[in-house]
Amino acid sequence: MPKRKRSPHQSATVMDVAKQANVSAMTVSRVINGNPRVGEAMRERVLAAAKDLNYRPNLAGRLLRSSDIARIGVLYSNPSAAYLNQLMIGLLEESSLSSSQVTVEMCAGIRGQHAAMRRLLKASVDGVVLLPPLCDSVQAIRHLKDNGVSVVAFASEPPVDDVTSVRIDDYKAARAMMRHLFKLGHRRIALIKGEPTHTAATLRAQAYFDAMHEAGAEVPEGYVVDGKFTYRSGLTAATRLLQLPNRPTAIFCSNDDMAAAATAVAHGLNLDIPNDITITGFDDTP
């Protein structure tokens, strides 16, 4: 395989080195940090890739390893286990590369949220990652900022001043999903909405209504059902939809947990997917 060529102004990353050497980012980190458990052949391969890409270890990472450990808090109240799974894998992989420490606090409700933030502040965290739906909590963001803690809002909308935000365009993505369903020939499309306190759920629902209106498609009574981004709520919502006299030919589920539940309900009713019913999900979780 030909080696990658980089611009002289472009800095190589750990991921670049890992791809070049055909190893994991974790292996690159071990080699760079001089871990003795890495075999000599593997070490030489990684170092050769790093030299070829002119890779320079991140200065912040070296400082973290040589002095204080960065303490990162994660505030979590999302009911989707699959969603947390992927995020935690990414958090742990990245934290290991910079020798930082991750503390996860789960919470429910306002009281639980405040208690979790107190625990994180007591642990002297340097920054907090707010996962949905807490990423939209202005109160939580303000409290953490007032205590001198940096904040990263994951999947927030809209971005908040002085807060790093990581997000996608939920509205645009949902419109693309609806266009695909129309292209397949569907007009009787139902919607299972997501957690109402999460802005992303609102944007996905708005895209559904706008797309239906634009296509001149009717939204019959009972075609829009509330969900909570959980598998259980998906079961309840899909059961209602698939028992309607004018059953929809497609269901747009606001996340994959609810789509999996809708699929289970359809199979339980001996419906063939996609010949009898088309079911879509959102988030691309395992």
C-alpha positions as CSV (number, residue, x, y, z in Angstrom):
1,M,0.0,0.0,0.0
2,P,1.5,3.4,-0.9
3,K,2.5,5.6,1.9
4,R,0.5,8.7,2.7
5,K,1.9,12.1,1.6
6,R,1.2,15.0,3.9
7,S,1.4,18.7,3.4
8,P,4.4,20.3,5.1
9,H,2.0,22.5,7.0
10,Q,-0.1,19.6,8.2
11,S,0.7,17.9,11.6
12,A,0.6,14.2,11.8
13,T,-1.5,12.7,14.6
14,V,-1.4,9.4,16.5
15,M,-4.3,8.2,14.3
16,D,-2.2,8.9,11.2
17,V,0.7,6.9,12.6
18,A,-1.6,4.1,13.6
19,K,-3.0,3.9,10.1
20,Q,0.4,4.1,8.5
21,A,1.7,1.3,10.7
22,N,-1.5,-0.7,10.5
23,V,-1.8,-0.9,14.3
24,S,-4.2,0.6,16.9
25,A,-3.8,4.1,18.3
26,M,-3.2,2.4,21.7
27,T,-0.2,0.6,20.3
28,V,1.3,3.8,19.0
29,S,0.8,5.4,22.4
30,R,2.6,2.6,24.1
31,V,5.5,2.9,21.7
32,I,5.8,6.7,22.1
33,N,5.6,6.3,25.9
34,G,8.3,3.6,25.9
35,N,6.1,0.8,27.2
36,P,8.4,-2.3,27.5
37,R,5.6,-4.7,26.7
38,V,5.6,-3.8,23.0
39,G,7.6,-6.2,20.9
40,E,10.7,-5.0,19.1
41,A,9.4,-5.6,15.6
42,M,6.2,-3.8,16.4
43,R,8.1,-0.9,18.0
44,E,10.3,-0.5,14.9
45,R,7.3,-0.5,12.6
46,V,5.6,2.2,14.6
47,L,8.7,4.3,14.9
48,A,9.3,4.0,11.1
49,A,5.8,5.2,10.4
50,A,6.2,8.1,12.9
51,K,9.5,9.1,11.2
52,D,8.0,8.8,7.7
53,L,5.1,11.1,8.7
54,N,7.3,13.5,10.7
55,Y,5.2,12.8,13.8
56,R,5.9,14.9,16.9
57,P,4.2,13.8,20.2
58,N,1.7,16.4,21.4
59,L,3.3,18.8,23.9
60,A,0.2,19.0,26.0
61,G,0.3,15.2,26.3
62,R,3.9,15.2,27.4
63,L,3.2,17.9,30.0
64,L,0.4,15.8,31.4
65,R,2.6,12.8,31.7
66,S,5.4,14.7,33.3
67,S,3.4,16.7,35.8
68,D,-0.3,16.7,36.8
69,I,-2.8,14.2,35.4
70,A,-5.8,15.9,33.7
71,R,-9.0,15.0,35.4
72,I,-12.0,14.8,33.0
73,G,-15.6,14.4,34.3
74,V,-18.4,13.0,32.2
75,L,-22.0,13.8,33.2
76,Y,-24.4,11.3,31.9
77,S,-28.2,10.8,32.0
78,N,-28.9,9.4,28.5
79,P,-31.2,6.3,28.7
80,S,-29.5,4.6,25.7
81,A,-26.9,2.0,26.7
82,A,-25.7,1.7,23.1
83,Y,-25.1,5.4,22.9
84,L,-23.0,5.4,26.1
85,N,-21.1,2.3,24.9
86,Q,-19.6,4.0,21.9
87,L,-18.9,7.3,23.7
88,M,-17.1,5.6,26.6
89,I,-14.9,3.6,24.2
90,G,-13.8,6.9,22.5
91,L,-13.3,8.6,25.9
92,L,-11.2,5.9,27.3
93,E,-9.1,5.5,24.2
94,E,-8.4,9.2,24.0
95,S,-7.8,9.6,27.8
96,S,-5.2,6.8,27.6
97,L,-3.3,8.6,24.9
98,S,-2.8,11.7,27.1
99,S,-2.6,9.8,30.5
100,S,-5.7,11.6,31.7
101,Q,-8.2,10.3,34.2
102,V,-11.9,10.0,33.4
103,T,-14.7,10.0,36.1
104,V,-18.2,9.2,34.9
105,E,-21.2,10.4,37.0
106,M,-24.7,9.1,36.1
107,C,-27.7,11.2,37.2
108,A,-31.4,11.6,36.8
109,G,-33.5,14.7,37.5
110,I,-32.4,18.1,38.8
111,R,-31.4,16.9,42.2
112,G,-29.4,14.0,40.8
113,Q,-27.7,16.4,38.4
114,H,-26.7,18.8,41.1
115,A,-25.4,16.0,43.3
116,A,-23.3,14.6,40.4
117,M,-21.8,18.0,39.7
118,R,-20.9,18.5,43.3
119,R,-19.1,15.1,43.3
120,L,-17.2,16.1,40.1
121,L,-16.2,19.4,41.5
122,K,-15.1,17.7,44.8
123,A,-12.9,15.5,42.7
124,S,-11.2,18.6,41.3
125,V,-12.0,17.9,37.6
126,D,-10.4,20.2,35.1
127,G,-13.2,19.8,32.5
128,V,-16.6,18.1,32.1
129,V,-18.1,16.5,29.0
130,L,-21.9,17.0,29.0
131,L,-23.7,14.2,27.1
132,P,-27.3,14.5,25.8
133,P,-29.7,15.7,27.1
134,L,-27.5,17.6,29.7
135,C,-25.6,19.2,26.9
136,D,-28.6,21.6,26.5
137,S,-28.8,22.4,30.2
138,V,-27.8,26.1,30.5
139,Q,-28.0,25.8,34.2
140,A,-25.5,22.9,34.3
141,I,-23.1,24.7,32.0
142,R,-23.3,28.0,34.0
143,H,-22.7,26.2,37.3
144,L,-19.6,24.4,36.0
145,K,-18.2,27.5,34.3
146,D,-18.8,29.6,37.5
147,N,-16.6,27.0,39.3
148,G,-13.8,27.4,36.8
149,V,-14.4,24.1,35.0
150,S,-14.1,23.8,31.2
151,V,-17.1,22.3,29.4
152,V,-17.5,20.3,26.3
153,A,-21.2,19.9,25.2
154,F,-21.7,16.8,23.1
155,A,-24.6,16.9,20.6
156,S,-25.7,20.3,21.8
157,E,-27.9,22.8,19.9
158,P,-27.3,25.7,19.6
159,P,-23.6,26.2,20.5
160,V,-23.1,28.2,23.7
161,D,-20.5,31.0,24.1
162,D,-17.2,29.9,25.7
163,V,-18.3,26.2,25.5
164,T,-16.8,23.7,23.1
165,S,-19.5,22.0,21.1
166,V,-19.4,18.7,19.2
167,R,-22.5,18.2,17.1
168,I,-24.0,17.2,13.7
169,D,-26.8,18.9,11.8
170,D,-29.7,16.8,13.1
171,Y,-32.3,18.6,11.0
172,K,-30.4,18.2,7.7
173,A,-29.7,14.5,8.5
174,A,-33.4,13.8,9.2
175,R,-34.4,15.6,6.0
176,A,-32.1,13.3,4.1
177,M,-33.7,10.3,5.8
178,M,-37.1,11.5,4.8
179,R,-36.1,12.2,1.2
180,H,-34.8,8.6,1.1
181,L,-38.2,7.3,2.3
182,F,-40.0,9.4,-0.3
183,K,-37.7,8.1,-3.0
184,L,-38.6,4.5,-2.0
185,G,-42.2,5.5,-2.7
186,H,-43.5,5.9,0.9
187,R,-46.1,8.5,1.7
188,R,-47.7,7.0,4.8
189,I,-44.7,7.7,7.1
190,A,-45.1,7.7,10.9
191,L,-42.7,9.2,13.5
192,I,-41.5,8.0,16.9
193,K,-40.2,11.1,18.5
194,G,-37.2,11.2,21.0
195,E,-36.7,12.6,24.4
196,P,-38.5,16.0,24.4
197,T,-35.8,17.7,26.6
198,H,-33.1,17.0,24.0
199,T,-32.9,19.6,21.2
200,A,-31.8,17.0,18.7
201,A,-35.1,15.1,19.1
202,T,-36.9,18.4,18.4
203,L,-34.9,19.0,15.3
204,R,-35.4,15.5,13.9
205,A,-39.2,15.9,14.5
206,Q,-39.3,19.3,12.8
207,A,-37.5,17.8,9.8
208,Y,-40.1,15.1,9.6
209,F,-43.0,17.6,9.6
210,D,-41.3,20.0,7.2
211,A,-40.5,17.1,4.8
212,M,-44.1,15.8,4.9
213,H,-45.5,19.3,4.3
214,E,-43.1,19.9,1.4
215,A,-44.0,16.6,-0.2
216,G,-47.7,17.2,0.2
217,A,-48.0,14.1,2.3
218,E,-50.7,13.9,5.0
219,V,-49.9,13.2,8.7
220,P,-52.9,11.2,9.9
221,E,-54.0,11.3,13.5
222,G,-51.9,8.9,15.5
223,Y,-49.0,8.8,13.2
224,V,-46.7,10.8,15.6
225,V,-46.0,9.0,18.8
226,D,-43.8,10.2,21.7
227,G,-40.7,8.1,22.6
228,K,-37.9,8.5,25.2
229,F,-35.0,7.2,23.1
230,T,-35.3,3.9,25.0
231,Y,-36.0,0.4,23.7
232,R,-39.1,0.1,26.0
233,S,-40.6,3.4,24.7
234,G,-40.0,2.1,21.2
235,L,-42.0,-1.0,21.9
236,T,-44.9,0.9,23.2
237,A,-44.9,3.5,20.3
238,A,-44.4,0.9,17.6
239,T,-47.2,-1.3,19.0
240,R,-49.6,1.7,18.7
241,L,-48.5,2.6,15.2
242,L,-48.7,-1.0,13.8
243,Q,-52.2,-1.5,15.2
244,L,-53.7,1.5,13.4
245,P,-56.4,0.7,10.8
246,N,-54.4,2.7,8.2
247,R,-51.1,1.3,9.2
248,P,-48.1,3.3,8.0
249,T,-45.8,1.8,5.4
250,A,-42.7,3.3,7.0
251,I,-41.7,4.4,10.5
252,F,-39.0,7.1,11.1
253,C,-37.6,6.3,14.6
254,S,-35.6,9.1,16.2
255,N,-32.9,6.7,17.4
256,D,-31.7,3.2,16.8
257,D,-32.8,1.8,20.2
258,M,-36.4,2.6,19.2
259,A,-35.9,1.4,15.7
260,A,-34.7,-2.0,17.1
261,A,-37.8,-2.1,19.2
262,A,-40.1,-1.3,16.2
263,T,-38.4,-4.1,14.3
264,A,-39.2,-6.5,17.1
265,V,-42.8,-5.5,17.2
266,A,-43.1,-5.8,13.4
267,H,-41.6,-9.3,13.5
268,G,-44.0,-10.2,16.3
269,L,-46.9,-9.3,14.0
270,N,-45.4,-11.4,11.2
271,L,-44.7,-8.3,9.1
272,D,-41.9,-8.6,6.6
273,I,-39.3,-5.9,6.6
274,P,-39.0,-4.1,4.2
275,N,-41.8,-5.5,2.0
276,D,-44.6,-4.9,4.6
277,I,-43.0,-2.1,6.6
278,T,-39.9,0.0,6.3
279,I,-38.2,1.0,9.6
280,T,-35.4,3.6,9.9
281,G,-33.2,4.5,12.8
282,F,-30.8,7.4,13.7
283,D,-27.4,7.6,15.3
284,D,-25.7,4.5,13.8
285,T,-25.3,2.7,17.1
286,P,-24.3,-1.0,17.2
